[in-house]
Amino acid sequence: MALSRGLRCCQRVFSWIPVLIITSVVLWSYYAYVFQLCLFTLTNTLEKVAYLLVFHVCFVMFSWTYWKSIFTPPASPCKKFQLSYSDKQRYEMEERPDAQKQILVEIAKKLPIFTRAQSGAIRFCDRCQVLKPDRCHHCSVCEMCVLKMDHHCPWVNNCVGFSNYKFFLLFLSYSMLYCVFIASTVFQYFLKFWVGDLPNGPAKFHVLFLMFVALMFFVSLMFLFGYHCWLVAKNRSTLEAFSAPVFVSGPDRNGFNVGIRRNLRQVFGEDRRLWFIPVFTSQGNGHYFPLKNRSESQNPLLANEEMWEESDDGSEEGSLVEDQDPSVTIEMEE
């Protein structure tokens, strides 16, 4: 037990190494750009002020979105998806697997669950003791079920999901903007240092490396950002891109694709003025998502889906129905 706790503690410590690397590079870039380039190299006062002003805007937005991506906790299923004390006692005391499955089927009658496991069974996490909402997955690193889980990102040491997906996308976009601005403004001085028009000194080293680091990060971020833009347009998570969600009618990669405009609003919200500001504006509460073709799902909860859509505060409010196909089984996933 002590060894296991020690290993978990070491894992948590080492998981912050990528974040420390990114933070160190960003702090160095701040010093190199503000002090070595703008204050010690530039001679034109107007150019110096303009560069510093725009740079700090990019730096603040980049840092803000990165901070929000790291420290926004992943959203987990609400209590309606958890087994109550009595249900848990009844479930654990029951020794027959079929009877256990039936107990969970009865609980699932009240929930807006449309997706299934690969076998066609309703998804259940035996570690968290919850029936998994649509698009919810268990993260072994965070040790919890995460609503609309996209992936666990080591560079932010956090699970990217419903609660912080918008922040993650803004982090990628402002990171690219940060790199583009640095590379475009440093380029002329990079050439001057290269051909010897400017004297050698500490600034030369920093300016040269600013150019290389900015371009290197921009290229890598460009592919990642483009991929996530495609995912948003299709209303898929990274996990769903690799393994299509399964509905009653079978697997469907476009099951949650309701059109690019509605897909964008699900992530960024209705107010376009807030799309590029790192405040939470995503629609819903992560437990229910509109389906592409509502006729594909015969779940009677479709008649009451508006109640779940309106429950945006993460509360336990939502419509309950007592009818669901009793033939559906439960699969416990590791």
C-alpha positions in Angstrom: 0.0 0.0 0.0 2.8 2.4 0.9 4.6 1.5 -2.3 1.5 2.2 -4.3 1.0 5.6 -2.7 4.6 6.4 -3.4 4.3 5.5 -7.0 1.2 7.6 -7.4 2.9 10.5 -5.7 5.9 10.2 -8.1 3.6 10.0 -11.0 1.8 13.2 -10.0 5.2 15.0 -9.6 6.5 13.9 -13.0 3.2 14.7 -14.7 4.0 18.4 -14.1 7.3 18.2 -16.0 5.8 19.0 -19.5 4.0 22.0 -18.0 7.2 23.2 -16.4 9.0 22.9 -19.8 6.3 24.9 -21.6 6.4 27.5 -18.8 10.1 27.8 -18.9 10.2 28.3 -22.7 7.4 31.0 -22.4 9.2 32.8 -19.7 12.5 32.7 -21.6 10.7 34.0 -24.7 9.3 36.9 -22.7 12.8 37.9 -21.4 14.3 37.4 -24.9 11.7 39.5 -26.7 11.0 42.2 -24.2 14.5 42.8 -22.9 17.0 41.5 -25.4 15.1 42.6 -28.5 12.8 45.5 -27.7 14.8 47.2 -24.9 18.4 46.5 -25.9 18.3 46.1 -29.7 15.5 48.3 -31.1 16.3 52.0 -31.5 13.1 53.3 -32.9 10.9 54.3 -30.0 7.6 54.1 -31.9 8.5 50.6 -33.2 9.5 49.6 -29.7 6.2 50.7 -28.1 4.1 49.1 -30.8 6.0 45.8 -30.5 5.7 45.8 -26.7 2.0 46.6 -26.8 1.0 43.9 -29.3 3.4 41.4 -27.7 1.8 41.8 -24.2 -1.7 41.4 -25.6 -0.7 38.1 -27.2 1.3 37.0 -24.1 -1.7 37.7 -21.8 -4.2 35.9 -23.9 -1.9 33.0 -24.4 -1.1 32.7 -20.7 -4.7 33.1 -19.7 -5.9 30.3 -22.0 -3.0 28.1 -20.9 -3.8 28.7 -17.3 -7.5 27.9 -17.9 -6.7 24.7 -19.7 -4.5 23.5 -16.8 -6.5 24.5 -13.8 -10.1 24.0 -15.0 -11.1 20.7 -13.4 -12.6 18.0 -15.6 -16.4 17.7 -15.3 -17.7 14.4 -14.0 -21.2 12.9 -14.2 -23.8 14.4 -11.8 -25.4 12.4 -9.0 -28.2 11.2 -11.2 -25.7 8.9 -13.0 -24.2 7.6 -9.8 -25.5 4.6 -7.9 -27.4 5.7 -4.7 -26.5 4.0 -1.4 -29.5 1.7 -1.6 -28.9 0.8 -5.2 -25.2 0.2 -4.5 -26.1 -2.1 -1.6 -28.6 -3.9 -3.6 -26.2 -4.3 -6.6 -23.3 -5.5 -4.4 -25.5 -8.0 -2.5 -26.9 -9.5 -5.6 -24.7 -12.4 -6.8 -26.4 -13.2 -10.1 -24.8 -11.3 -13.0 -28.1 -11.1 -14.9 -29.9 -9.7 -11.8 -27.1 -7.1 -11.4 -27.5 -6.0 -15.0 -31.3 -5.7 -14.5 -30.7 -3.5 -11.5 -28.6 -1.1 -13.6 -31.1 -1.2 -16.4 -33.8 0.0 -14.0 -31.5 2.9 -13.0 -30.8 3.7 -16.6 -34.5 4.2 -17.4 -34.3 7.7 -15.8 -31.3 8.9 -17.8 -30.8 10.4 -21.3 -28.3 7.7 -22.5 -28.4 7.0 -26.2 -24.9 5.5 -26.9 -23.9 1.9 -26.1 -20.7 -0.1 -25.7 -19.3 -2.0 -28.7 -21.4 -5.0 -27.6 -24.6 -3.0 -27.6 -24.7 -2.8 -23.8 -25.3 0.3 -21.7 -21.9 1.6 -20.6 -21.1 1.4 -16.9 -17.9 2.3 -15.0 -17.4 -0.1 -12.1 -14.5 2.1 -10.7 -16.6 5.3 -10.5 -19.9 3.4 -10.0 -21.7 5.5 -12.6 -23.7 4.9 -15.7 -21.7 6.8 -18.3 -23.5 9.6 -20.1 -23.0 9.9 -23.8 -19.5 10.8 -24.8 -18.2 10.3 -21.2 -15.1 8.1 -20.7 -13.0 7.1 -17.7 -9.5 8.7 -17.6 -7.0 6.4 -15.9 -4.7 9.3 -15.3 -7.3 11.6 -13.6 -8.9 8.5 -12.1 -12.4 9.7 -12.9 -15.1 9.7 -15.6 -14.9 12.8 -17.7 -17.8 14.3 -19.5 -17.3 14.6 -23.3 -13.7 13.5 -22.8 -11.5 14.4 -25.8 -8.1 13.2 -24.5 -5.7 13.6 -21.6 -3.1 16.2 -22.6 0.3 15.9 -20.8 1.2 19.5 -21.9 -1.6 20.9 -19.7 -1.5 18.0 -17.2 -5.2 17.8 -17.4 -8.1 16.0 -19.1 -9.5 17.9 -22.1 -13.2 17.6 -22.0 -16.5 19.4 -21.7 -15.4 21.8 -19.0 -12.3 23.1 -20.8 -12.4 22.1 -24.4 -13.1 25.7 -25.5 -10.1 26.9 -23.4 -7.9 24.3 -25.0 -8.9 25.4 -28.5 -8.2 29.0 -27.6 -4.9 28.0 -26.1 -3.9 26.5 -29.4 -5.1 29.5 -31.4 -3.4 32.1 -29.2 -0.2 30.0 -29.1 -0.1 30.1 -32.9 -0.7 33.9 -32.8 2.0 34.3 -30.2 4.5 32.4 -32.4 3.5 34.1 -35.6 3.9 37.6 -34.1 7.3 36.7 -32.6 8.6 35.2 -35.9 7.3 38.0 -38.1 8.7 40.8 -35.9 12.0 39.1 -35.2 12.7 38.0 -38.8 14.4 41.3 -39.9 16.7 41.4 -36.9 17.4 37.7 -37.4 18.7 38.5 -40.9 20.7 41.5 -39.6 22.4 39.4 -37.0 23.0 36.7 -39.5 24.7 39.0 -42.0 26.6 40.9 -39.3 24.8 44.3 -39.6 24.3 44.3 -35.8 27.0 43.8 -33.2 27.5 40.5 -31.5 26.3 40.3 -28.0 23.8 38.4 -25.8 20.9 39.7 -27.9 22.1 37.8 -30.9 21.8 34.5 -29.2 18.3 35.2 -28.0 17.1 36.6 -31.3 18.4 33.6 -33.3 16.8 31.1 -31.0 13.5 33.1 -30.8 13.2 32.7 -34.5 13.9 28.9 -34.5 11.7 28.2 -31.5 8.8 30.3 -32.7 8.8 28.5 -36.1 9.2 25.1 -34.6 6.2 25.5 -32.2 4.1 27.2 -34.9 4.5 24.2 -37.3 3.6 21.7 -34.6 0.7 23.7 -33.3 -0.6 24.3 -36.8 -1.3 20.6 -37.5 -2.8 20.1 -34.0 -5.0 23.1 -34.3 -6.1 22.2 -37.8 -7.0 18.7 -36.6 -9.1 20.0 -33.7 -10.9 22.5 -36.0 -11.9 19.5 -38.2 -13.1 17.7 -35.0 -15.2 20.7 -34.0 -16.7 21.0 -37.5 -17.7 17.3 -37.4 -18.7 17.5 -33.6 -16.3 14.6 -32.7 -13.9 14.1 -29.9 -10.4 12.7 -30.5 -11.7 9.4 -29.0 -14.7 9.3 -31.2 -12.5 10.0 -34.3 -10.6 6.8 -33.5 -13.6 4.7 -32.3 -17.0 5.7 -33.6 -19.7 6.0 -30.9 -22.2 3.2 -31.0 -26.0 3.9 -31.0 -28.9 1.5 -31.0 -28.7 1.4 -34.8 -24.9 0.7 -34.7 -21.7 2.7 -34.9 -21.9 6.2 -36.4 -19.0 8.7 -36.5 -21.5 11.5 -37.4 -24.0 10.6 -34.7 -23.6 14.0 -32.9 -22.9 16.1 -36.1 -25.8 18.5 -36.2 -24.3 21.0 -38.8 -21.2 23.1 -38.5 -23.0 26.2 -37.1 -24.7 24.2 -34.3 -21.5 22.3 -33.7 -19.6 25.5 -33.2 -22.3 26.9 -30.8 -22.1 23.7 -28.7 -18.4 24.5 -28.0 -18.3 28.3 -28.1 -21.8 29.3 -27.1 -24.5 31.5 -28.7 -22.8 34.9 -28.1 -20.1 35.3 -30.7 -18.6 38.2 -28.8 -17.4 35.7 -26.2 -16.0 33.1 -28.6 -12.4 34.4 -28.3 -12.5 35.2 -24.6 -11.5 32.4 -22.2 -14.8 32.2 -20.2 -17.0 29.2 -20.2 -19.8 29.6 -22.7 -20.3 26.0 -24.0 -23.9 24.9 -24.3 -25.5 22.3 -22.1 -24.1 20.6 -19.0 -22.2 17.7 -20.7 -24.8 15.0 -19.9 -26.9 15.3 -23.0 -26.0 16.1 -26.7 -28.4 16.5 -29.6 -28.3 13.7 -32.1 -27.8 14.0 -35.9 -30.8 12.0 -36.8 -33.2 11.7 -33.9 -35.2 9.0 -35.6 -32.3 6.7 -35.4 -32.7 6.4 -31.6 -35.9 4.9 -30.3 -35.2 6.0 -26.8 -38.4 7.7 -25.5 -36.3 10.3 -23.7 -36.2 12.2 -27.0 -39.6 13.7 -26.1 -38.1 15.3 -23.0 -34.6 16.2 -24.2 -35.3 19.9 -23.9 -35.3 19.6 -20.1 -31.7 18.2 -20.2 -30.6 20.9 -22.7 -31.9 23.6 -20.4 -30.1 22.2 -17.3 -26.8 24.1 -18.0 -25.7 24.7 -14.5 -24.4 21.2 -13.8 -27.3 20.6 -11.3 -29.2 17.4 -11.0 -32.3 18.8 -12.8 -33.5 17.0 -15.8 -36.4 15.0 -17.1 -37.0 11.5 -15.9 -38.9 8.9 -17.8 -39.8 5.5 -16.6 -39.8 3.6 -19.9 -36.8 2.2 -21.6 -36.1 -1.1 -23.4 -35.7 -3.6 -20.6 -33.8 -5.9 -23.0 -30.8 -3.6 -23.0 -27.9 -5.1 -20.9 -25.2 -3.4 -18.9 -21.5 -3.8 -19.7 -19.0 -3.0 -17.0 -15.9 -1.5 -18.6 -12.4 -1.5 -17.0 
